[in-house]
Amino acid sequence: DAKTTQPPSMDCAEGRAANLPCNHSTISGNEYVYWYRQIHSQGPQYIIHGLKNNETNEMASLIITEDRKSSTLILPHATLRDTAVYYCIVQDQGAQKLVFGQGTRLTINP
Amino acid sequence: EAGVTQFPSHSVIEKGQTVTLRCDPISGHDNLYWYRRVMGKEIKFLLHFVKESKQDESGMPNNRFLAERTGGTYSTLKVQPAELEDSGVYFCASSQDNGYYGYTFGSGTRLTVV
């Protein structure tokens, strides 16, 4: 079973920041937080990951709370192409397999 | 570089027939994974290859499914005989390392068993 909880759906206006929350209250010390997304008719796409520090790359920012029990994925300037299902996954590096939950269906509106 | 390629993109077969799905990982990626999403359910892990060896096949649903990766390059997933509940989208992914920097997924094969 997935170890994360996400809202089933969210809406965001084009050009605004999209903030996607994720709860992972049972995360253990050696588990990372990964975010993937699946755009319609494509395979899942890796976005970003982190352990305890905030992370930023060309796609998004990841904010992890100090107690590591929750995190937020931030798409700073959402575009219509960011409409997708976003998955928050906690993963032990030794596991080498992803456990997907239902994810959050993000809709970017013009 | 070329991404993960899956063939065919769609397949429609009758119950009881055999279907073989193919996955070509990114060149040089030793790790290859199969996942699937059946109707209304989450994406589920099926198995993991390291080169030609099966590292973890805990997600394979039953013995009607056979995965191979001869020579450690491309992989095939055969379903024989196919059942209605096998319908879904089958994804392949690959990674150079243990997935720390993420896995690269293919676009999937949509299998419909009628």
HADDOCK unambig.tbl for C-alpha pairs under 7 A between the chains (distance, minus, plus):
assign (segid A and resid 41 and name CA) (segid B and resid 107 and name CA) 6.96 0.50 0.50
assign (segid A and resid 42 and name CA) (segid B and resid 107 and name CA) 4.55 0.50 0.50
assign (segid A and resid 42 and name CA) (segid B and resid 108 and name CA) 6.99 0.50 0.50
assign (segid A and resid 43 and name CA) (segid B and resid 91 and name CA) 6.72 0.50 0.50
assign (segid A and resid 43 and name CA) (segid B and resid 105 and name CA) 5.38 0.50 0.50
assign (segid A and resid 43 and name CA) (segid B and resid 106 and name CA) 5.42 0.50 0.50
assign (segid A and resid 43 and name CA) (segid B and resid 107 and name CA) 4.39 0.50 0.50
assign (segid A and resid 43 and name CA) (segid B and resid 108 and name CA) 6.08 0.50 0.50
assign (segid A and resid 44 and name CA) (segid B and resid 105 and name CA) 5.95 0.50 0.50
assign (segid A and resid 45 and name CA) (segid B and resid 104 and name CA) 6.73 0.50 0.50
assign (segid A and resid 45 and name CA) (segid B and resid 105 and name CA) 6.65 0.50 0.50
assign (segid A and resid 46 and name CA) (segid B and resid 102 and name CA) 5.62 0.50 0.50
assign (segid A and resid 46 and name CA) (segid B and resid 103 and name CA) 6.55 0.50 0.50
assign (segid A and resid 93 and name CA) (segid B and resid 100 and name CA) 6.81 0.50 0.50
assign (segid A and resid 96 and name CA) (segid B and resid 98 and name CA) 6.02 0.50 0.50
assign (segid A and resid 96 and name CA) (segid B and resid 99 and name CA) 6.43 0.50 0.50
assign (segid A and resid 97 and name CA) (segid B and resid 45 and name CA) 6.73 0.50 0.50
assign (segid A and resid 98 and name CA) (segid B and resid 45 and name CA) 6.87 0.50 0.50
assign (segid A and resid 99 and name CA) (segid B and resid 44 and name CA) 6.86 0.50 0.50
assign (segid A and resid 100 and name CA) (segid B and resid 42 and name CA) 6.19 0.50 0.50
assign (segid A and resid 100 and name CA) (segid B and resid 43 and name CA) 5.75 0.50 0.50
assign (segid A and resid 100 and name CA) (segid B and resid 44 and name CA) 6.83 0.50 0.50
assign (segid A and resid 101 and name CA) (segid B and resid 42 and name CA) 5.96 0.50 0.50
assign (segid A and resid 102 and name CA) (segid B and resid 42 and name CA) 5.93 0.50 0.50
